[in-house]
Amino acid sequence: MDVVSRRKSAESLTVRKQRATKTRIAAAAA
């Protein structure tokens, strides 16, 4: 359980980073 939750939090962190980068790129393009 602990490992799964840890992996999930890491995944969400990566997703959040990717989303922020995408938003930044979109803002720069616009």
TORMIKOL-960328 format. One record per residue: residue number from 1; residue in three letters; chain; x, y, z of N, C-alpha, C in turn. Coordinates in Angstrom, 3 decimals, padded with zeros to 6 digits, always signed. Layout:
BEGIN
(node NUM, 'ala', 'A', (X, Y, Z), (X, Y, Z), (X, Y, Z))
...
end
This chain:
BEGIN
(node 1, 'met', 'A', (+000.852, -001.196, +000.000), (+000.000, +000.000, +000.000), (+000.892, +001.253, +000.000))
(node 2, 'asp', 'A', (+001.903, +001.226, +000.855), (+002.752, +002.404, +000.980), (+003.463, +002.703, -000.346))
(node 3, 'val', 'A', (+003.980, +001.640, -000.962), (+004.707, +001.829, -002.220), (+003.772, +002.370, -003.293))
(node 4, 'val', 'A', (+002.555, +001.839, -003.325), (+001.593, +002.269, -004.341), (+001.277, +003.750, -004.178))
(node 5, 'ser', 'A', (+000.981, +004.158, -002.946), (+000.639, +005.565, -002.718), (+001.837, +006.454, -003.047))
(node 6, 'arg', 'A', (+003.029, +005.968, -002.722), (+004.225, +006.763, -003.019), (+004.366, +006.949, -004.527))
(node 7, 'arg', 'A', (+004.136, +005.857, -005.273), (+004.255, +005.924, -006.726), (+003.197, +006.875, -007.291))
(node 8, 'lys', 'A', (+002.000, +006.823, -006.681), (+000.915, +007.681, -007.158), (+001.275, +009.151, -006.966))
(node 9, 'ser', 'A', (+001.805, +009.488, -005.810), (+002.157, +010.882, -005.538), (+003.250, +011.339, -006.508))
(node 10, 'ala', 'A', (+004.201, +010.474, -006.776), (+005.264, +010.820, -007.714), (+004.683, +011.027, -009.106))
(node 11, 'glu', 'A', (+003.721, +010.181, -009.471), (+003.089, +010.306, -010.787), (+002.382, +011.648, -010.901))
(node 12, 'ser', 'A', (+001.599, +011.988, -009.874), (+000.861, +013.247, -009.905), (+001.839, +014.420, -009.985))
(node 13, 'leu', 'A', (+002.982, +014.275, -009.323), (+003.982, +015.340, -009.371), (+004.478, +015.522, -010.799))
(node 14, 'thr', 'A', (+004.774, +014.408, -011.465), (+005.246, +014.473, -012.848), (+004.184, +015.076, -013.748))
(node 15, 'val', 'A', (+002.944, +014.630, -013.560), (+001.847, +015.148, -014.377), (+001.710, +016.649, -014.168))
(node 16, 'arg', 'A', (+001.842, +017.061, -012.915), (+001.706, +018.492, -012.619), (+002.820, +019.271, -013.308))
(node 17, 'lys', 'A', (+004.020, +018.719, -013.289), (+005.161, +019.379, -013.942), (+004.916, +019.484, -015.442))
(node 18, 'gln', 'A', (+004.479, +018.368, -016.049), (+004.226, +018.367, -017.490), (+003.154, +019.378, -017.842))
(node 19, 'arg', 'A', (+002.100, +019.432, -017.007), (+001.001, +020.352, -017.279), (+001.499, +021.799, -017.195))
(node 20, 'ala', 'A', (+002.329, +022.087, -016.201), (+002.859, +023.436, -016.032), (+003.732, +023.797, -017.233))
(node 21, 'thr', 'A', (+004.550, +022.850, -017.682), (+005.409, +023.101, -018.836), (+004.575, +023.352, -020.080))
(node 22, 'lys', 'A', (+003.530, +022.542, -020.267), (+002.655, +022.714, -021.433), (+001.999, +024.082, -021.398))
(node 23, 'thr', 'A', (+001.532, +024.477, -020.218), (+000.884, +025.784, -020.082), (+001.874, +026.892, -020.406))
(node 24, 'arg', 'A', (+003.105, +026.737, -019.934), (+004.124, +027.758, -020.182), (+004.411, +027.854, -021.677))
(node 25, 'ile', 'A', (+004.531, +026.701, -022.337), (+004.801, +026.686, -023.779), (+003.640, +027.328, -024.533))
(node 26, 'ala', 'A', (+002.411, +026.976, -024.121), (+001.237, +027.540, -024.785), (+001.216, +029.051, -024.597))
(node 27, 'ala', 'A', (+001.547, +029.507, -023.401), (+001.546, +030.945, -023.132), (+002.627, +031.628, -023.977))
(node 28, 'ala', 'A', (+003.777, +030.978, -024.099), (+004.867, +031.557, -024.882), (+004.485, +031.599, -026.361))
(node 29, 'ala', 'A', (+003.808, +030.552, -026.830), (+003.402, +030.496, -028.235), (+002.342, +031.561, -028.508))
(node 30, 'ala', 'A', (+001.473, +031.765, -027.523), (+000.396, +032.745, -027.701), (+000.978, +034.139, -027.491))
end
